[in-house]
């Protein structure tokens, strides 16, 4: 399991062996690696800044729906990766 240091994120550095590669027609294949790394970095910075934090309002309004936490989502994406 890899750990991303808070200081690295703040400095704009993503020092990891693996990150998800984004494939989209607007991203040229030769830029997919650097674009994907940037997207991953910005997503993690958003999580760190609380951008994905939410109140419990939806959980109480939709109590019959089992929502995925950010931690569960990220663990599922990165499970089995270096």
Secondary structure, DSSP 4 states (H G I P E B T S, - for coil): -----HHHHHTT----S--PPP--TTS-GGGHHHHHHHHHHHHHHHHHTTTT---SHHHHHTTTS-PPPHHHHHHHHHTT--
